[in-house]
Amino acid sequence: MSDPTDFLLTNARVVLADRVIERGYIAVADGRIAEVGEGAAPERGEDCAGELLMPGLVELHTDHIEAHYMPRPAVTWPAAAAVVAYDGQIAVSGITTVLDSLRVWREEGADEVSGEAATLAAAIDTARDAGLLRVDHFLHLRCEVPMPYAVAQTEELIHRPDVRLLSLMDHTPGQRQFRDETKLRTYYRGKKAGLSDAELDALFAQRIAFQAAHADENYRALVGLARARGVPLASHDDTTLDHVADAVRDGIAIAEFPTTPEAAAGLHAAGVRVMMGAPNLVRGGSHSGNVATVDLAHTGVLDILSSDYVPASLLAAVLRLPEVAPEIDLAAAVRTASKTPAEAVGLTDRGEIAPGKRADLIRVRDVDGVAAVRRVWCAGRRVA
């Protein structure tokens, strides 16, 4: 096999979409999976020493790119270099397809990435065009609905062919993720050290005023933009049955991080895919005091895992899920971070190990609950 995208992987535990082959092999040709077999391979290939072979993970919601662009408050790194560094971290975390989540809003006085979506999108283009990226990148536009310029900034980006998801977010104090306002105060103090209670009071009052002035109109406009472009919609932090009804009415495809069991159950029952945080599972609960990922796994309403703010957490959570929720086997756990998220955003050519699919593959060694990504292939090309 002379072509670097033609190869044979042998002696592996192969995780298929519905079962695990305890000893099998995968043949790759022209960047796609040509054959999957059980037992000994028909010829010599790369010996995987009994380690796991899994489909490359598919990440729909990570804003970790912003941590590379602004590594410290008010300190920015050159954008294209930040993208390349972030891409490398994504690859070695076992993620071969990532939706880069970009904030589509600006908040005056924020000491964090704010209103830089166009800058980061252009930097992704620069790195991609130069052949510097290891994995597949698409865009997820995170729209803070109450913000005054959310619609205008979304209009600047929604036409891009790499936009695969638009989420409708509302972090107004006193509802959804931050029903407990003290949690939001703790969050903002972590982001903006030194803010006094009076300064936080003023910030929260402005947020509440923005919601009253803009949220309803912006919401309808953003839904309309997504529908016109055929971009899947995600809701965010659904809490009540009214939120569920709104999501169903507006054709929401993915519910990101519902905060209560009743909201998650209602969304799942309506056919909306429920996404929860991998850090929530690894840490044993929500840092905001909301519903635990493992609780939704036990009740059968967990569809998708997302690494959110820790890229390595996605693989860790996938491997941990069958331990903390025995009703979910390894194949089903892997689906939550591969096949299901890929299908949710229309990427049907990847997300599982099956003939004809892209050879997005990861070789993983798991020792005492600590997973190490040993090899990564994206469309048959070795990238890590």
C-alpha positions as CSV (number, residue, x, y, z in Angstrom):
1,M,0.0,0.0,0.0
2,S,1.9,3.0,-1.2
3,D,-0.7,5.7,-0.8
4,P,-0.5,7.1,2.8
5,T,-4.3,7.0,3.0
6,D,-4.3,3.2,2.2
7,F,-3.4,1.0,5.1
8,L,-4.5,-1.9,7.3
9,L,-5.0,-1.8,11.1
10,T,-5.0,-5.2,12.8
11,N,-5.4,-6.9,16.2
12,A,-7.7,-4.2,17.6
13,R,-10.9,-3.9,19.7
14,V,-13.0,-2.3,17.0
15,V,-16.0,-0.2,18.2
16,L,-18.8,-0.3,15.6
17,A,-22.0,1.7,15.9
18,D,-23.9,-1.2,17.5
19,R,-21.3,-3.6,19.0
20,V,-17.6,-4.1,19.7
21,I,-15.4,-6.6,17.8
22,E,-13.1,-7.9,20.4
23,R,-10.4,-8.8,17.9
24,G,-10.7,-7.4,14.4
25,Y,-9.2,-5.3,11.6
26,I,-9.9,-2.3,9.4
27,A,-8.7,-1.8,5.9
28,V,-8.6,1.8,4.5
29,A,-8.4,2.7,0.9
30,D,-8.3,6.3,-0.6
31,G,-9.2,7.8,2.8
32,R,-12.3,5.7,3.3
33,I,-13.0,2.5,5.2
34,A,-12.9,-0.4,2.7
35,E,-13.4,-3.4,5.0
36,V,-14.1,-4.3,8.6
37,G,-13.4,-7.8,9.7
38,E,-13.3,-10.1,12.7
39,G,-10.4,-12.2,13.7
40,A,-7.0,-12.2,12.0
41,A,-6.4,-9.9,9.1
42,P,-5.8,-11.3,5.7
43,E,-2.4,-9.7,5.5
44,R,0.1,-7.9,7.7
45,G,-0.7,-4.4,8.8
46,E,-0.2,-2.0,11.8
47,D,-0.6,-4.1,14.9
48,C,-2.8,-2.2,17.4
49,A,-1.8,-4.6,20.3
50,G,-5.4,-5.1,21.4
51,E,-6.1,-1.4,21.9
52,L,-9.4,0.3,21.0
53,L,-10.1,1.5,17.5
54,M,-12.9,4.0,17.5
55,P,-14.5,6.4,15.0
56,G,-13.0,9.9,15.3
57,L,-15.0,12.0,17.8
58,V,-17.4,14.7,16.5
59,E,-17.6,17.8,18.7
60,L,-20.5,20.2,18.2
61,H,-20.0,22.7,20.9
62,T,-16.6,23.9,22.1
63,D,-15.6,27.5,22.6
64,H,-12.1,26.4,23.6
65,I,-10.8,28.2,20.5
66,E,-11.4,31.5,22.4
67,A,-9.1,30.4,25.2
68,H,-6.2,30.2,22.7
69,Y,-7.1,33.5,21.1
70,M,-7.3,35.3,24.5
71,P,-5.1,33.2,26.9
72,R,-5.3,35.9,29.6
73,P,-7.9,38.7,30.1
74,A,-7.4,41.5,27.6
75,V,-4.4,39.6,26.0
76,T,-4.9,38.4,22.5
77,W,-2.7,35.9,20.5
78,P,-2.2,36.2,16.7
79,A,-5.5,34.7,15.5
80,A,-4.2,32.2,12.9
81,A,-1.5,30.9,15.3
82,A,-4.2,30.5,18.0
83,V,-6.3,28.5,15.6
84,V,-3.4,26.2,14.7
85,A,-2.6,25.6,18.4
86,Y,-6.2,24.9,19.2
87,D,-6.5,22.5,16.2
88,G,-3.6,20.5,17.5
89,Q,-5.2,20.2,21.0
90,I,-8.4,19.1,19.3
91,A,-6.6,16.4,17.3
92,V,-4.7,14.8,20.2
93,S,-8.0,14.7,22.1
94,G,-9.3,12.3,19.5
95,I,-11.7,14.8,17.8
96,T,-11.6,14.6,14.0
97,T,-14.6,16.8,13.3
98,V,-15.2,20.0,15.3
99,L,-17.7,22.8,15.2
100,D,-15.8,25.8,16.4
101,S,-18.3,27.7,18.6
102,L,-18.0,31.4,18.0
103,R,-19.8,34.0,20.1
104,V,-21.9,36.2,17.9
105,W,-22.4,39.2,20.2
106,R,-20.5,42.0,21.8
107,E,-20.7,43.1,25.4
108,E,-19.2,46.5,26.2
109,G,-16.5,46.3,28.9
110,A,-16.1,42.5,28.7
111,D,-12.6,41.2,29.5
112,E,-13.1,38.1,27.4
113,V,-13.6,37.3,23.8
114,S,-16.5,39.3,22.6
115,G,-17.7,40.1,19.1
116,E,-14.6,38.5,17.5
117,A,-16.5,35.8,15.6
118,A,-15.6,37.3,12.2
119,T,-11.9,37.6,13.1
120,L,-11.7,33.9,14.3
121,A,-13.7,32.7,11.3
122,A,-11.2,34.4,8.9
123,A,-8.3,32.9,10.9
124,I,-9.8,29.5,10.5
125,D,-10.0,30.1,6.7
126,T,-6.3,31.3,6.7
127,A,-5.1,28.2,8.5
128,R,-7.3,25.8,6.4
129,D,-6.2,27.4,3.1
130,A,-2.5,27.1,4.1
131,G,-2.9,23.4,4.9
132,L,-2.1,23.9,8.6
133,L,-5.2,22.2,10.1
134,R,-5.2,18.5,11.1
135,V,-8.9,17.9,11.5
136,D,-12.2,19.0,9.9
137,H,-13.5,22.4,11.1
138,F,-17.0,23.8,10.7
139,L,-18.7,26.7,12.5
140,H,-21.3,26.9,15.3
141,L,-22.7,30.4,15.7
142,R,-23.5,31.0,19.4
143,C,-26.1,33.8,19.4
144,E,-26.8,35.6,22.7
145,V,-30.4,36.5,21.8
146,P,-30.9,39.6,24.0
147,M,-27.8,41.4,22.7
148,P,-28.5,44.5,20.6
149,Y,-26.2,43.5,17.6
150,A,-26.7,39.7,17.7
151,V,-28.8,39.6,14.5
152,A,-26.5,42.0,12.5
153,Q,-23.4,40.0,13.4
154,T,-25.1,36.7,12.6
155,E,-26.0,38.1,9.2
156,E,-22.3,38.7,8.5
157,L,-21.5,35.0,9.0
158,I,-24.6,32.9,8.3
159,H,-23.8,32.7,4.5
160,R,-20.6,30.8,5.0
161,P,-20.8,27.2,3.7
162,D,-19.0,25.9,6.8
163,V,-21.8,27.1,9.2
164,R,-23.4,23.9,10.5
165,L,-25.2,25.0,13.7
166,L,-26.8,28.1,15.2
167,S,-27.6,28.1,18.9
168,L,-30.1,30.5,20.6
169,M,-28.7,31.4,24.0
170,D,-30.0,33.6,26.8
171,H,-27.8,34.1,29.9
172,T,-29.9,36.8,31.4
173,P,-29.6,36.6,35.2
174,G,-32.4,34.8,37.1
175,Q,-33.3,32.2,34.5
176,R,-32.1,29.1,32.6
177,Q,-28.6,28.2,33.5
178,F,-28.3,31.0,36.0
179,R,-31.6,30.7,37.9
180,D,-29.5,31.0,41.0
181,E,-28.0,34.5,40.6
182,T,-25.2,33.7,43.1
183,K,-23.9,31.2,40.6
184,L,-23.7,33.9,37.9
185,R,-21.9,36.2,40.3
186,T,-19.4,33.5,41.0
187,Y,-19.0,32.9,37.3
188,Y,-18.4,36.6,36.4
189,R,-16.0,37.1,39.3
190,G,-14.0,34.2,37.9
191,K,-14.0,35.9,34.5
192,K,-13.5,39.5,35.7
193,A,-11.7,39.4,39.0
194,G,-12.2,42.3,41.2
195,L,-15.7,43.3,40.2
196,S,-17.7,44.7,43.1
197,D,-21.3,43.8,43.9
198,A,-22.3,47.3,42.7
199,E,-20.5,46.7,39.3
200,L,-22.2,43.3,39.0
201,D,-25.6,44.8,39.9
202,A,-25.1,47.3,37.0
203,L,-24.0,44.6,34.6
204,F,-27.0,42.4,35.5
205,A,-29.4,45.3,35.2
206,Q,-28.1,46.0,31.7
207,R,-28.5,42.3,30.8
208,I,-32.1,42.3,32.0
209,A,-32.8,45.5,30.1
210,F,-31.4,44.1,26.9
211,Q,-33.6,41.0,27.3
212,A,-36.7,43.2,27.7
213,A,-35.8,45.4,24.7
214,H,-34.5,42.9,22.2
215,A,-35.0,39.2,23.0
216,D,-38.4,38.5,21.3
217,E,-37.6,40.3,18.1
218,N,-34.0,38.9,17.9
219,Y,-35.2,35.4,18.5
220,R,-37.7,35.4,15.6
221,A,-35.1,37.0,13.3
222,L,-32.4,34.4,14.2
223,V,-34.8,31.5,13.7
224,G,-35.7,33.0,10.3
225,L,-32.0,33.4,9.3
226,A,-31.3,29.8,10.2
227,R,-34.3,28.4,8.3
228,A,-33.5,30.5,5.2
229,R,-30.0,29.0,5.1
230,G,-31.0,25.5,6.1
231,V,-28.8,25.6,9.2
232,P,-29.8,23.4,12.1
233,L,-30.9,25.2,15.3
234,A,-30.0,24.5,18.9
235,S,-31.7,25.7,22.0
236,H,-29.6,26.4,25.1
237,D,-30.1,25.7,28.8
238,D,-33.8,24.8,28.5
239,T,-35.3,24.7,32.0
240,T,-39.1,24.7,31.9
241,L,-41.8,22.9,29.8
242,D,-42.5,26.3,28.2
243,H,-38.9,26.3,26.9
244,V,-39.5,22.7,25.6
245,A,-42.7,23.9,23.8
246,D,-40.8,26.8,22.2
247,A,-38.0,24.4,21.0
248,V,-40.5,22.0,19.5
249,R,-42.5,24.9,17.8
250,D,-39.3,26.3,16.2
251,G,-37.9,23.0,14.9
252,I,-34.9,22.9,17.2
253,A,-32.7,19.9,16.3
254,I,-30.4,19.9,19.4
255,A,-31.0,21.0,23.0
256,E,-27.7,22.1,24.5
257,F,-27.3,21.4,28.2
258,P,-30.9,21.4,29.5
259,T,-30.8,22.3,33.2
260,T,-33.7,20.1,34.6
261,P,-34.7,16.5,34.2
262,E,-38.2,17.5,33.1
263,A,-36.9,19.7,30.3
264,A,-34.5,17.0,29.1
265,A,-37.2,14.3,29.1
266,G,-39.7,16.5,27.3
267,L,-37.1,17.5,24.6
268,H,-36.0,13.9,24.1
269,A,-39.6,12.7,23.8
270,A,-40.3,15.3,21.2
271,G,-37.4,14.0,19.0
272,V,-34.9,16.8,20.0
273,R,-31.5,15.4,20.6
274,V,-30.3,16.2,24.1
275,M,-26.7,17.3,24.4
276,M,-24.9,17.3,27.8
277,G,-21.5,18.3,28.9
278,A,-18.7,15.7,29.1
279,P,-17.0,17.7,32.0
280,N,-20.3,17.4,33.9
281,L,-20.0,13.6,33.6
282,V,-16.3,13.4,34.4
283,R,-16.6,15.8,37.4
284,G,-19.7,14.1,38.7
285,G,-22.1,17.0,38.3
286,S,-22.8,20.5,36.9
287,H,-20.6,23.4,38.0
288,S,-23.8,25.5,37.9
289,G,-25.8,23.3,40.1
290,N,-28.0,22.0,37.3
291,V,-29.0,18.4,36.4
292,A,-26.1,15.9,36.2
293,T,-25.3,14.3,32.8
294,V,-25.2,10.8,34.5
295,D,-28.8,11.2,35.7
296,L,-30.0,11.8,32.2
297,A,-28.0,8.8,31.0
298,H,-29.8,6.6,33.6
299,T,-33.2,7.8,32.4
300,G,-32.3,7.2,28.7
301,V,-32.6,10.8,27.5
302,L,-28.9,11.5,26.8
303,D,-28.2,11.6,23.1
304,I,-25.0,13.7,22.6
305,L,-21.9,14.5,24.7
306,S,-19.9,17.7,24.2
307,S,-16.5,18.6,25.6
308,D,-17.6,22.2,26.1
309,Y,-14.6,23.8,27.7
310,V,-12.2,20.8,28.1
311,P,-11.4,19.0,24.8
312,A,-9.9,15.9,26.4
313,S,-13.1,15.4,28.5
314,L,-15.0,14.1,25.5
315,L,-13.1,10.8,25.2
316,A,-12.8,10.5,29.0
317,A,-16.6,10.8,29.3
318,V,-17.3,8.3,26.5
319,L,-15.1,5.7,28.2
320,R,-16.5,6.5,31.7
321,L,-20.2,6.4,30.6
322,P,-20.6,2.6,30.6
323,E,-19.0,2.5,34.1
324,V,-21.4,5.0,35.7
325,A,-24.4,4.1,33.6
326,P,-24.2,0.3,33.0
327,E,-27.3,0.4,30.9
328,I,-25.2,2.1,28.2
329,D,-22.6,-0.2,26.6
330,L,-19.4,1.0,25.0
331,A,-20.8,1.1,21.5
332,A,-23.8,3.2,22.6
333,A,-21.4,5.5,24.6
334,V,-19.2,6.1,21.6
335,R,-22.3,6.9,19.5
336,T,-23.0,9.9,21.7
337,A,-19.7,11.5,20.5
338,S,-19.6,10.3,16.9
339,K,-22.5,9.0,14.9
340,T,-25.3,10.9,16.6
341,P,-23.7,14.4,16.6
342,A,-22.5,13.9,13.0
343,E,-26.0,13.0,11.8
344,A,-27.6,15.9,13.8
345,V,-25.7,18.4,11.7
346,G,-26.0,16.6,8.4
347,L,-22.5,15.0,8.3
348,T,-23.6,11.5,7.2
349,D,-20.3,10.5,5.7
350,R,-18.6,10.0,9.1
351,G,-19.1,9.1,12.7
352,E,-19.0,5.3,12.6
353,I,-16.7,2.5,11.5
354,A,-18.4,1.1,8.5
355,P,-17.5,0.4,4.8
356,G,-17.7,3.5,2.7
357,K,-17.5,6.0,5.6
358,R,-14.6,8.4,6.0
359,A,-11.6,6.9,7.7
360,D,-11.8,9.2,10.7
361,L,-10.3,6.9,13.3
362,I,-8.6,7.0,16.7
363,R,-6.5,4.3,18.4
364,V,-6.9,4.6,22.1
365,R,-5.2,2.9,25.1
366,D,-7.2,3.0,28.3
367,V,-5.4,2.2,31.6
368,D,-7.2,2.4,34.9
369,G,-9.7,4.9,33.6
370,V,-7.0,7.2,32.0
371,A,-7.3,7.3,28.2
372,A,-4.4,8.1,25.9
373,V,-4.9,8.8,22.2
374,R,-2.2,6.8,20.4
375,R,-3.0,7.5,16.8
376,V,-5.4,9.8,14.9
377,W,-6.4,9.6,11.3
378,C,-8.6,12.1,9.5
379,A,-10.0,11.0,6.1
380,G,-7.3,8.3,6.2
381,R,-4.5,10.8,6.8
382,R,-2.4,10.3,9.9
383,V,-2.6,13.6,11.8
384,A,-1.5,12.7,15.4
